[in-house]
Amino acid sequence: MSSHLPHPSIPTRVVLLSGPSGSGKSLLAARSGLPVLRLDDFYKEGDDPTLPLVEGSTDIDWDHPLSWDADTAVAAIEELCRTGRTTVPTYDISLSARTGAETLRVEPTTVFIAEGVFAAEIVSRCRELGVLADALCLTRGPVTTFRRRFLRDLKEGRKSVPFLLRRGWRLMRLERSIVARQTELGAHPCDKGEALGRLAAAGAGHAAGATA
Protein backbone atom coordinates (compact mmCIF):
# COMPACT_ATOMS: atom_id res chain seq x y z
CA MET A 1 0.00 0.00 0.00
CA SER A 2 1.50 3.37 -1.02
CA SER A 3 1.77 6.21 1.45
CA HIS A 4 0.36 8.91 -0.86
CA LEU A 5 2.77 11.45 0.62
CA PRO A 6 5.11 13.75 -1.36
CA HIS A 7 8.58 12.28 -1.68
CA PRO A 8 11.09 14.72 -3.23
CA SER A 9 13.80 12.06 -3.51
CA ILE A 10 11.86 9.94 -6.03
CA PRO A 11 14.18 9.78 -9.09
CA THR A 12 11.48 8.86 -11.63
CA ARG A 13 8.91 11.43 -12.75
CA VAL A 14 5.89 11.45 -15.04
CA VAL A 15 4.82 13.81 -17.81
CA LEU A 16 1.03 13.82 -18.07
CA LEU A 17 0.00 14.21 -21.72
CA SER A 18 -3.65 15.13 -22.19
CA GLY A 19 -5.68 16.60 -25.04
CA PRO A 20 -8.94 15.94 -26.88
CA SER A 21 -9.53 12.47 -28.27
CA GLY A 22 -7.87 12.34 -31.69
CA SER A 23 -5.35 15.12 -31.06
CA GLY A 24 -2.40 12.79 -31.64
CA LYS A 25 -1.26 12.05 -28.08
CA SER A 26 -0.29 8.43 -28.71
CA LEU A 27 1.73 9.23 -31.83
CA LEU A 28 3.48 12.10 -30.10
CA ALA A 29 4.30 9.95 -27.07
CA ALA A 30 5.75 7.24 -29.32
CA ARG A 31 7.79 9.81 -31.24
CA SER A 32 9.31 11.18 -28.03
CA GLY A 33 11.23 7.97 -27.37
CA LEU A 34 10.22 8.01 -23.70
CA PRO A 35 8.48 5.08 -21.95
CA VAL A 36 4.70 5.36 -22.18
CA LEU A 37 1.87 4.42 -19.82
CA ARG A 38 -1.45 4.29 -21.68
CA LEU A 39 -4.06 5.84 -19.42
CA ASP A 40 -6.88 4.65 -21.71
CA ASP A 41 -6.23 1.16 -20.33
CA PHE A 42 -7.79 2.36 -17.08
CA TYR A 43 -11.29 2.84 -18.52
CA LYS A 44 -14.06 1.15 -16.55
CA GLU A 45 -15.65 -1.92 -18.08
CA GLY A 46 -18.89 -1.64 -20.00
CA ASP A 47 -21.01 -3.32 -17.33
CA ASP A 48 -19.84 -1.02 -14.54
CA PRO A 49 -22.98 0.52 -12.95
CA THR A 50 -21.15 3.80 -12.25
CA LEU A 51 -20.63 4.59 -15.94
CA PRO A 52 -22.14 7.98 -16.89
CA LEU A 53 -24.53 8.48 -19.82
CA VAL A 54 -24.58 11.25 -22.40
CA GLU A 55 -27.29 13.68 -21.32
CA GLY A 56 -30.56 12.96 -23.14
CA SER A 57 -29.20 9.70 -24.58
CA THR A 58 -28.69 6.03 -23.77
CA ASP A 59 -25.06 6.21 -24.98
CA ILE A 60 -22.34 5.71 -22.39
CA ASP A 61 -20.33 8.91 -22.08
CA TRP A 62 -16.79 7.57 -22.53
CA ASP A 63 -15.52 11.17 -22.57
CA HIS A 64 -16.67 11.86 -19.02
CA PRO A 65 -14.00 11.46 -16.29
CA LEU A 66 -16.33 9.13 -14.37
CA SER A 67 -15.93 6.54 -17.15
CA TRP A 68 -12.31 6.20 -16.07
CA ASP A 69 -10.67 4.68 -12.95
CA ALA A 70 -8.53 7.59 -11.75
CA ASP A 71 -7.57 5.98 -8.44
CA THR A 72 -6.08 2.90 -10.07
CA ALA A 73 -4.27 5.02 -12.67
CA VAL A 74 -2.69 7.24 -10.00
CA ALA A 75 -1.67 4.18 -7.98
CA ALA A 76 0.04 2.72 -11.06
CA ILE A 77 1.89 5.98 -11.75
CA GLU A 78 3.08 6.25 -8.16
CA GLU A 79 4.22 2.63 -8.07
CA LEU A 80 6.08 3.07 -11.36
CA CYS A 81 7.84 6.16 -10.02
CA ARG A 82 8.75 4.54 -6.69
CA THR A 83 9.67 1.01 -7.80
CA GLY A 84 10.27 1.17 -11.56
CA ARG A 85 7.51 -1.34 -12.35
CA THR A 86 3.75 -1.74 -12.15
CA THR A 87 1.00 -3.99 -13.46
CA VAL A 88 -1.41 -2.33 -15.89
CA PRO A 89 -4.60 -3.68 -17.46
CA THR A 90 -4.93 -4.27 -21.18
CA TYR A 91 -8.20 -2.76 -22.34
CA ASP A 92 -10.10 -3.46 -25.56
CA ILE A 93 -12.08 -0.33 -26.43
CA SER A 94 -14.21 -2.18 -28.99
CA LEU A 95 -15.33 -4.60 -26.24
CA SER A 96 -15.39 -2.01 -23.43
CA ALA A 97 -13.56 -4.58 -21.33
CA ARG A 98 -10.25 -5.46 -19.76
CA THR A 99 -8.78 -8.48 -21.50
CA GLY A 100 -5.65 -9.08 -19.42
CA ALA A 101 -2.75 -7.37 -17.71
CA GLU A 102 0.92 -6.70 -18.33
CA THR A 103 3.95 -5.45 -16.43
CA LEU A 104 5.43 -2.09 -17.37
CA ARG A 105 8.99 -1.26 -16.31
CA VAL A 106 11.06 1.91 -16.46
CA GLU A 107 14.67 2.57 -15.54
CA PRO A 108 15.46 4.58 -12.39
CA THR A 109 15.98 8.33 -12.98
CA THR A 110 13.79 8.04 -16.10
CA VAL A 111 10.97 10.35 -17.12
CA PHE A 112 7.99 8.55 -18.60
CA ILE A 113 4.78 9.72 -20.26
CA ALA A 114 1.28 8.90 -19.04
CA GLU A 115 -1.01 9.80 -21.94
CA GLY A 116 -4.77 9.83 -22.28
CA VAL A 117 -7.82 12.06 -22.55
CA PHE A 118 -8.14 12.19 -18.75
CA ALA A 119 -4.49 12.83 -17.91
CA ALA A 120 -5.23 16.40 -16.79
CA GLU A 121 -7.69 15.08 -14.20
CA ILE A 122 -4.78 13.80 -12.08
CA VAL A 123 -2.33 16.69 -12.40
CA SER A 124 -2.88 17.94 -8.85
CA ARG A 125 -2.69 14.43 -7.38
CA CYS A 126 0.62 13.68 -9.11
CA ARG A 127 1.99 17.03 -8.03
CA GLU A 128 1.02 16.34 -4.41
CA LEU A 129 2.74 12.95 -4.60
CA GLY A 130 5.94 14.64 -5.80
CA VAL A 131 6.10 12.65 -9.07
CA LEU A 132 5.09 15.29 -11.66
CA ALA A 133 7.67 16.46 -14.23
CA ASP A 134 5.28 18.33 -16.55
CA ALA A 135 1.68 18.37 -17.72
CA LEU A 136 0.71 19.09 -21.32
CA CYS A 137 -2.50 19.45 -23.31
CA LEU A 138 -2.00 18.73 -27.01
CA THR A 139 -4.27 20.74 -29.32
CA ARG A 140 -4.79 20.53 -33.09
CA GLY A 141 -8.08 22.39 -33.69
CA PRO A 142 -11.65 20.97 -33.72
CA VAL A 143 -11.91 20.11 -37.44
CA THR A 144 -8.49 18.43 -37.65
CA THR A 145 -9.14 16.52 -34.44
CA PHE A 146 -12.60 15.40 -35.65
CA ARG A 147 -11.12 13.98 -38.86
CA ARG A 148 -8.21 12.25 -37.14
CA ARG A 149 -10.43 10.79 -34.43
CA PHE A 150 -13.09 9.46 -36.79
CA LEU A 151 -10.63 7.83 -39.20
CA ARG A 152 -8.71 6.24 -36.33
CA ASP A 153 -11.79 4.93 -34.55
CA LEU A 154 -13.29 3.65 -37.79
CA LYS A 155 -10.06 1.85 -38.75
CA GLU A 156 -9.77 0.25 -35.30
CA GLY A 157 -13.47 -0.64 -35.12
CA ARG A 158 -13.72 0.98 -31.70
CA LYS A 159 -17.50 1.44 -31.76
CA SER A 160 -20.36 1.39 -34.27
CA VAL A 161 -20.32 4.01 -37.05
CA PRO A 162 -23.49 5.79 -35.79
CA PHE A 163 -21.99 6.00 -32.31
CA LEU A 164 -18.70 7.36 -33.70
CA LEU A 165 -20.51 10.03 -35.73
CA ARG A 166 -22.66 11.13 -32.78
CA ARG A 167 -19.64 11.23 -30.51
CA GLY A 168 -17.44 12.97 -33.07
CA TRP A 169 -19.94 15.75 -33.74
CA ARG A 170 -20.50 16.28 -30.02
CA LEU A 171 -16.77 16.41 -29.25
CA MET A 172 -16.06 18.77 -32.13
CA ARG A 173 -18.56 21.25 -30.69
CA LEU A 174 -17.11 20.79 -27.19
CA GLU A 175 -13.41 20.82 -28.07
CA ARG A 176 -12.63 24.37 -26.98
CA SER A 177 -14.29 23.79 -23.61
CA ILE A 178 -12.42 20.47 -23.24
CA VAL A 179 -9.09 22.22 -23.80
CA ALA A 180 -10.11 25.01 -21.42
CA ARG A 181 -10.95 22.49 -18.68
CA GLN A 182 -7.68 20.60 -19.09
CA THR A 183 -5.79 23.90 -18.96
CA GLU A 184 -7.61 24.89 -15.76
CA LEU A 185 -6.63 21.54 -14.25
CA GLY A 186 -2.96 22.40 -14.79
CA ALA A 187 -2.03 21.09 -18.26
CA HIS A 188 -0.13 23.50 -20.51
CA PRO A 189 -1.85 23.85 -23.93
CA CYS A 190 0.58 23.41 -26.82
CA ASP A 191 0.97 22.20 -30.39
CA LYS A 192 3.06 19.22 -31.47
CA GLY A 193 6.30 21.16 -31.82
CA GLU A 194 6.17 22.76 -28.38
CA ALA A 195 5.08 19.48 -26.80
CA LEU A 196 8.08 17.65 -28.28
CA GLY A 197 10.37 20.36 -26.96
CA ARG A 198 8.99 20.12 -23.43
CA LEU A 199 9.14 16.32 -23.52
CA ALA A 200 12.78 16.50 -24.61
CA ALA A 201 13.52 18.93 -21.76
CA ALA A 202 11.81 16.66 -19.24
CA GLY A 203 13.63 13.62 -20.61
CA ALA A 204 16.93 15.43 -20.19
CA GLY A 205 16.13 16.02 -16.53
CA HIS A 206 14.96 19.61 -16.92
CA ALA A 207 11.23 19.61 -16.19
CA ALA A 208 9.64 22.52 -17.99
CA GLY A 209 8.13 24.39 -15.09
CA ALA A 210 5.43 22.04 -13.82
CA THR A 211 7.24 21.25 -10.59
CA ALA A 212 8.20 24.82 -9.86
KOLNUFI-65131 format. One record per residue (C-alpha): x negated, y negated, z; residue in three letters. Coordinates in pm, whole numbers, plus 32768, in hexadecimal, padded with zeros to 4 digits. Each point is the difference from the previous one (the first is absolute). Example, Ala and Ser with C-alpha at 12.3 -4.5 7.8 and 13.67 -1.06 7.14 Angstrom:
residues 2
node x=7B32 | y=81C2 | z=830C | resn=Ala
node x=7F77 | y=7EA8 | z=7FBE | resn=Ser
END
This chain:
residues 212
node x=8000 | y=8000 | z=8000 | resn=Met
node x=7F6A | y=7EAF | z=7F9A | resn=Ser
node x=7FE5 | y=7EE4 | z=80F7 | resn=Ser
node x=808D | y=7EF2 | z=7F19 | resn=His
node x=7F0F | y=7F02 | z=8094 | resn=Leu
node x=7F16 | y=7F1A | z=7F3A | resn=Pro
node x=7EA5 | y=8093 | z=7FE0 | resn=His
node x=7F05 | y=7F0C | z=7F65 | resn=Pro
node x=7EF1 | y=810A | z=7FE4 | resn=Ser
node x=80C2 | y=80D4 | z=7F04 | resn=Ile
node x=7F18 | y=8010 | z=7ECE | resn=Pro
node x=810E | y=805C | z=7F02 | resn=Thr
node x=8101 | y=7EFF | z=7F90 | resn=Arg
node x=812E | y=7FFE | z=7F1B | resn=Val
node x=806B | y=7F14 | z=7EEB | resn=Val
node x=817B | y=7FFF | z=7FE6 | resn=Leu
node x=8067 | y=7FD9 | z=7E93 | resn=Leu
node x=816D | y=7FA4 | z=7FD1 | resn=Ser
node x=80CB | y=7F6D | z=7EE3 | resn=Gly
node x=8146 | y=8042 | z=7F48 | resn=Pro
node x=803B | y=815B | z=7F75 | resn=Ser
node x=7F5A | y=800D | z=7EAA | resn=Gly
node x=7F04 | y=7EEA | z=803F | resn=Ser
node x=7ED9 | y=80E9 | z=7FC6 | resn=Gly
node x=7F8E | y=804A | z=8164 | resn=Lys
node x=7F9F | y=816A | z=7FC1 | resn=Ser
node x=7F36 | y=7FB0 | z=7EC8 | resn=Leu
node x=7F51 | y=7EE1 | z=80AD | resn=Leu
node x=7FAE | y=80D7 | z=812F | resn=Ala
node x=7F6F | y=810F | z=7F1F | resn=Ala
node x=7F34 | y=7EFF | z=7F40 | resn=Arg
node x=7F68 | y=7F77 | z=8141 | resn=Ser
node x=7F40 | y=8141 | z=8042 | resn=Gly
node x=8065 | y=7FFC | z=816F | resn=Leu
node x=80AE | y=8125 | z=80AF | resn=Pro
node x=817A | y=7FE4 | z=7FE9 | resn=Val
node x=811B | y=805E | z=80EC | resn=Leu
node x=814C | y=800D | z=7F46 | resn=Arg
node x=8105 | y=7F65 | z=80E2 | resn=Leu
node x=811A | y=8077 | z=7F1B | resn=Asp
node x=7FBF | y=815D | z=808A | resn=Asp
node x=809C | y=7F88 | z=8145 | resn=Phe
node x=815E | y=7FD0 | z=7F70 | resn=Tyr
node x=8115 | y=80A9 | z=80C5 | resn=Lys
node x=809F | y=8133 | z=7F67 | resn=Glu
node x=8144 | y=7FE4 | z=7F40 | resn=Gly
node x=80D4 | y=80A8 | z=810B | resn=Asp
node x=7F8B | y=7F1A | z=8117 | resn=Asp
node x=813A | y=7F66 | z=809F | resn=Pro
node x=7F49 | y=7EB8 | z=8046 | resn=Thr
node x=7FCC | y=7FB1 | z=7E8F | resn=Leu
node x=8097 | y=7EAD | z=7FA1 | resn=Pro
node x=80EF | y=7FCE | z=7EDB | resn=Leu
node x=8005 | y=7EEB | z=7EFE | resn=Val
node x=810F | y=7F0D | z=806C | resn=Glu
node x=8147 | y=8048 | z=7F4A | resn=Gly
node x=7F78 | y=8146 | z=7F70 | resn=Ser
node x=7FCD | y=816F | z=8051 | resn=Thr
node x=7E95 | y=7FEE | z=7F87 | resn=Asp
node x=7EF0 | y=8032 | z=8103 | resn=Ile
node x=7F37 | y=7EC0 | z=801F | resn=Asp
node x=7E9E | y=8086 | z=7FD3 | resn=Trp
node x=7F81 | y=7E98 | z=7FFC | resn=Asp
node x=8073 | y=7FBB | z=8163 | resn=His
node x=7EF5 | y=8028 | z=8111 | resn=Pro
node x=80E9 | y=80E9 | z=80C0 | resn=Leu
node x=7FD8 | y=8103 | z=7EEA | resn=Ser
node x=7E96 | y=8022 | z=806C | resn=Trp
node x=7F5C | y=8098 | z=8138 | resn=Asp
node x=7F2A | y=7EDD | z=8078 | resn=Ala
node x=7FA0 | y=80A1 | z=814B | resn=Asp
node x=7F6B | y=8134 | z=7F5D | resn=Thr
node x=7F4B | y=7F2C | z=7EFC | resn=Ala
node x=7F62 | y=7F22 | z=810B | resn=Val
node x=7F9A | y=8132 | z=80CA | resn=Ala
node x=7F55 | y=8092 | z=7ECC | resn=Ala
node x=7F47 | y=7EBA | z=7FBB | resn=Ile
node x=7F89 | y=7FE5 | z=8167 | resn=Glu
node x=7F8E | y=816A | z=8009 | resn=Glu
node x=7F46 | y=7FD4 | z=7EB7 | resn=Leu
node x=7F50 | y=7ECB | z=8086 | resn=Cys
node x=7FA5 | y=80A2 | z=814D | resn=Arg
node x=7FA4 | y=8161 | z=7F91 | resn=Thr
node x=7FC4 | y=7FF0 | z=7E88 | resn=Gly
node x=8114 | y=80FB | z=7FB1 | resn=Arg
node x=8178 | y=8028 | z=8014 | resn=Thr
node x=8113 | y=80E1 | z=7F7D | resn=Thr
node x=80F1 | y=7F5A | z=7F0D | resn=Val
node x=813F | y=8087 | z=7F63 | resn=Pro
node x=8021 | y=803B | z=7E8C | resn=Thr
node x=8147 | y=7F69 | z=7F8C | resn=Tyr
node x=80BE | y=8046 | z=7EBE | resn=Asp
node x=80C6 | y=7EC7 | z=7FA9 | resn=Ile
node x=80D5 | y=80B9 | z=7F00 | resn=Ser
node x=8070 | y=80F2 | z=8113 | resn=Leu
node x=8006 | y=7EFD | z=8119 | resn=Ser
node x=7F49 | y=8101 | z=80D2 | resn=Ala
node x=7EB5 | y=8058 | z=809D | resn=Arg
node x=7F6D | y=812E | z=7F52 | resn=Thr
node x=7EC7 | y=803C | z=80D0 | resn=Gly
node x=7EDE | y=7F55 | z=80AB | resn=Ala
node x=7E91 | y=7FBD | z=7FC2 | resn=Glu
node x=7ED1 | y=7F83 | z=80BE | resn=Thr
node x=7F6C | y=7EB0 | z=7FA2 | resn=Leu
node x=7E9C | y=7FAD | z=806A | resn=Arg
node x=7F31 | y=7EC3 | z=7FF1 | resn=Val
node x=7E97 | y=7FBE | z=805C | resn=Glu
node x=7FB1 | y=7F37 | z=813B | resn=Pro
node x=7FCC | y=7E89 | z=7FC5 | resn=Thr
node x=80DB | y=801D | z=7EC8 | resn=Thr
node x=811A | y=7F19 | z=7F9A | resn=Val
node x=812A | y=80B4 | z=7F6C | resn=Phe
node x=8141 | y=7F8B | z=7F5A | resn=Ile
node x=815E | y=8052 | z=807A | resn=Ala
node x=80E5 | y=7FA6 | z=7EDE | resn=Glu
node x=8178 | y=7FFD | z=7FDE | resn=Gly
node x=8131 | y=7F21 | z=7FE5 | resn=Val
node x=8020 | y=7FF3 | z=817C | resn=Phe
node x=7E93 | y=7FC0 | z=8054 | resn=Ala
node x=804A | y=7E9B | z=8070 | resn=Ala
node x=80F6 | y=8084 | z=8103 | resn=Glu
node x=7EDD | y=8080 | z=80D4 | resn=Ile
node x=7F0B | y=7EDF | z=7FE0 | resn=Val
node x=8037 | y=7F83 | z=8163 | resn=Ser
node x=7FED | y=815F | z=8093 | resn=Arg
node x=7EB5 | y=804B | z=7F53 | resn=Cys
node x=7F77 | y=7EB1 | z=806C | resn=Arg
node x=8061 | y=8045 | z=816A | resn=Glu
node x=7F54 | y=8153 | z=7FED | resn=Leu
node x=7EC0 | y=7F57 | z=7F88 | resn=Gly
node x=7FF0 | y=80C7 | z=7EB9 | resn=Val
node x=8065 | y=7EF8 | z=7EFD | resn=Leu
node x=7EFE | y=7F8B | z=7EFF | resn=Ala
node x=80EF | y=7F45 | z=7F18 | resn=Asp
node x=8168 | y=7FFC | z=7F8B | resn=Ala
node x=8061 | y=7FB8 | z=7E98 | resn=Leu
node x=8141 | y=7FDC | z=7F39 | resn=Cys
node x=7FCE | y=8048 | z=7E8E | resn=Leu
node x=80E3 | y=7F37 | z=7F19 | resn=Thr
node x=8034 | y=8015 | z=7E87 | resn=Arg
node x=8149 | y=7F46 | z=7FC4 | resn=Gly
node x=8165 | y=808E | z=7FFD | resn=Pro
node x=801A | y=8056 | z=7E8C | resn=Val
node x=7EAA | y=80A8 | z=7FEB | resn=Thr
node x=8041 | y=80BF | z=8141 | resn=Thr
node x=815A | y=8070 | z=7F87 | resn=Phe
node x=7F6C | y=808E | z=7EBF | resn=Arg
node x=7EDD | y=80AD | z=80AC | resn=Arg
node x=80DE | y=8092 | z=810F | resn=Arg
node x=810A | y=8085 | z=7F14 | resn=Phe
node x=7F0A | y=80A3 | z=7F0F | resn=Leu
node x=7F40 | y=809F | z=811F | resn=Arg
node x=8134 | y=8083 | z=80B2 | resn=Asp
node x=8096 | y=8080 | z=7EBC | resn=Leu
node x=7EBD | y=80B4 | z=7FA0 | resn=Lys
node x=7FE3 | y=80A0 | z=8159 | resn=Glu
node x=8172 | y=8059 | z=8012 | resn=Gly
node x=8019 | y=7F5E | z=8156 | resn=Arg
node x=817A | y=7FD2 | z=7FFA | resn=Lys
node x=811E | y=8005 | z=7F05 | resn=Ser
node x=7FFC | y=7EFA | z=7EEA | resn=Val
node x=813D | y=7F4E | z=807E | resn=Pro
node x=7F6A | y=7FEB | z=815C | resn=Phe
node x=7EB7 | y=7F78 | z=7F75 | resn=Leu
node x=80B5 | y=7EF5 | z=7F35 | resn=Leu
node x=80D7 | y=7F92 | z=8127 | resn=Arg
node x=7ED2 | y=7FF6 | z=80E3 | resn=Arg
node x=7F24 | y=7F52 | z=7F00 | resn=Gly
node x=80FA | y=7EEA | z=7FBD | resn=Trp
node x=8038 | y=7FCB | z=8174 | resn=Arg
node x=7E8B | y=7FF3 | z=804D | resn=Leu
node x=7FB9 | y=7F14 | z=7EE0 | resn=Met
node x=80FA | y=7F08 | z=8090 | resn=Arg
node x=7F6F | y=802E | z=815E | resn=Leu
node x=7E8E | y=7FFD | z=7FA8 | resn=Glu
node x=7FB2 | y=7E9D | z=806D | resn=Arg
node x=80A6 | y=803A | z=8151 | resn=Ser
node x=7F45 | y=814C | z=8025 | resn=Ile
node x=7EB3 | y=7F51 | z=7FC8 | resn=Val
node x=8066 | y=7EE9 | z=80EE | resn=Ala
node x=8054 | y=80FC | z=8112 | resn=Arg
node x=7EB9 | y=80BD | z=7FD7 | resn=Gln
node x=7F43 | y=7EB6 | z=800D | resn=Thr
node x=80B6 | y=7F9D | z=8140 | resn=Glu
node x=7F9E | y=814F | z=8097 | resn=Leu
node x=7E91 | y=7FAA | z=7FCA | resn=Gly
node x=7FA3 | y=8083 | z=7EA5 | resn=Ala
node x=7F42 | y=7F0F | z=7F1F | resn=His
node x=80AC | y=7FDD | z=7EAA | resn=Pro
node x=7F0D | y=802C | z=7EDF | resn=Cys
node x=7FD9 | y=8079 | z=7E9B | resn=Asp
node x=7F2F | y=812A | z=7F94 | resn=Lys
node x=7EBC | y=7F3E | z=7FDD | resn=Gly
node x=800D | y=7F60 | z=8158 | resn=Glu
node x=806D | y=8148 | z=809E | resn=Ala
node x=7ED4 | y=80B7 | z=7F6C | resn=Leu
node x=7F1B | y=7EF1 | z=8084 | resn=Gly
node x=808A | y=8018 | z=8161 | resn=Arg
node x=7FF1 | y=817C | z=7FF7 | resn=Leu
node x=7E94 | y=7FEE | z=7F93 | resn=Ala
node x=7FB6 | y=7F0D | z=811D | resn=Ala
node x=80AB | y=80E3 | z=80FC | resn=Ala
node x=7F4A | y=8130 | z=7F77 | resn=Gly
node x=7EB6 | y=7F4B | z=802A | resn=Ala
node x=8050 | y=7FC5 | z=816E | resn=Gly
node x=8075 | y=7E99 | z=7FD9 | resn=His
node x=8175 | y=8000 | z=8049 | resn=Ala
node x=809F | y=7EDD | z=7F4C | resn=Ala
node x=8097 | y=7F45 | z=8122 | resn=Gly
node x=810E | y=80EB | z=807F | resn=Ala
node x=7F4B | y=804F | z=8143 | resn=Thr
node x=7FA0 | y=7E9B | z=8049 | resn=Ala
END
